Amino acid sequence: MSIIIQSPHILITKALNEFTKRKTGKLFQYYDRIESAAVVLKTANDDDRQNKVCEIRLVVPGNDLFAEKHSHSFEEAVNKTVDALLEQLEKVKSKLVGSN
């Protein structure tokens, strides 16, 4: 299980780093074929209050899965992104079960 967290141009707290690893780690429990996860936490260059961005790319056999969500806090952006990836993983798993 490899989770790489990047935060270009911002300094994230240890608590946010651990929160992100814990939430992203749940994806590995849901689908055992995930090879790694790359997380990017950044701020968008706009005046919108929801300028905190979380991007997660999951490396899985076949096509990688990707989700990006914006929110007013990094924690909420991480939660939304993980939820979006869970939906994608459900589709991938249902295709695998349907093809067997």
C-alpha positions as CSV (number, residue, x, y, z in Angstrom):
1,M,0.0,0.0,0.0
2,S,1.7,3.1,-1.2
3,I,0.1,6.5,-0.6
4,I,2.0,9.6,-1.8
5,I,0.8,13.0,-0.7
6,Q,1.9,16.1,-2.4
7,S,1.1,19.7,-1.5
8,P,2.7,22.1,-3.9
9,H,3.2,25.6,-2.6
10,I,1.5,25.0,0.7
11,L,2.5,23.4,4.0
12,I,0.1,20.9,5.4
13,T,-0.2,19.9,9.0
14,K,0.7,16.5,10.4
15,A,-2.9,16.0,11.4
16,L,-4.1,16.7,7.8
17,N,-1.4,14.4,6.4
18,E,-2.6,11.6,8.8
19,F,-6.2,12.3,8.0
20,T,-5.6,12.0,4.3
21,K,-3.6,8.8,4.6
22,R,-6.4,7.2,6.8
23,K,-9.2,8.2,4.4
24,T,-7.3,7.2,1.3
25,G,-6.2,3.9,3.0
26,K,-9.9,2.9,3.2
27,L,-9.9,2.6,-0.6
28,F,-7.2,-0.1,-0.4
29,Q,-9.5,-2.1,2.0
30,Y,-12.4,-1.8,-0.4
31,Y,-10.5,-3.0,-3.5
32,D,-7.4,-5.1,-3.1
33,R,-6.1,-4.6,-6.6
34,I,-5.1,-0.9,-6.0
35,E,-1.3,-0.7,-6.4
36,S,-0.8,2.9,-5.2
37,A,-2.5,6.2,-4.6
38,A,-1.2,9.7,-5.4
39,V,-2.9,12.6,-3.6
40,V,-2.4,16.2,-4.4
41,L,-3.7,18.9,-2.0
42,K,-3.6,22.4,-3.4
43,T,-5.4,25.7,-3.4
44,A,-7.2,26.9,-6.6
45,N,-6.2,30.3,-8.0
46,D,-9.6,31.9,-7.8
47,D,-11.6,34.0,-5.4
48,D,-14.1,31.3,-4.7
49,R,-14.5,30.3,-1.0
50,Q,-14.3,26.6,-2.1
51,N,-10.7,26.9,-3.2
52,K,-9.3,23.9,-1.4
53,V,-8.7,21.1,-4.0
54,C,-8.0,17.4,-3.5
55,E,-7.0,15.2,-6.4
56,I,-6.5,11.4,-6.0
57,R,-5.2,9.1,-8.7
58,L,-5.5,5.4,-8.0
59,V,-3.2,3.0,-9.9
60,V,-5.1,-0.1,-10.7
61,P,-4.6,-2.8,-13.4
62,G,-6.1,-1.4,-16.6
63,N,-7.0,2.2,-16.4
64,D,-6.1,4.4,-13.5
65,L,-9.0,6.0,-11.5
66,F,-9.0,9.7,-10.9
67,A,-11.2,12.2,-9.0
68,E,-10.9,15.8,-8.1
69,K,-13.1,17.8,-5.7
70,H,-13.2,21.3,-4.4
71,S,-14.4,22.4,-1.0
72,H,-13.9,25.1,1.7
73,S,-11.6,22.8,3.7
74,F,-9.1,20.2,2.8
75,E,-10.7,17.6,5.0
76,E,-14.1,18.0,3.3
77,A,-12.4,17.9,-0.2
78,V,-10.6,14.7,0.8
79,N,-13.9,13.1,2.0
80,K,-15.7,14.1,-1.3
81,T,-12.8,12.8,-3.4
82,V,-12.7,9.5,-1.6
83,D,-16.5,9.1,-1.9
84,A,-16.2,9.8,-5.7
85,L,-13.5,7.1,-6.0
86,L,-15.6,4.6,-4.0
87,E,-18.3,5.0,-6.6
88,Q,-15.8,4.4,-9.4
89,L,-14.5,1.4,-7.6
90,E,-18.0,0.0,-7.3
91,K,-18.4,0.2,-11.0
92,V,-15.1,-1.5,-11.7
93,K,-15.9,-4.3,-9.2
94,S,-19.4,-4.8,-10.7
95,K,-17.9,-5.1,-14.2
96,L,-15.4,-7.7,-12.9
97,V,-18.2,-9.7,-11.3
98,G,-20.4,-9.4,-14.4
99,S,-17.6,-10.6,-16.7
100,N,-17.0,-13.8,-14.7
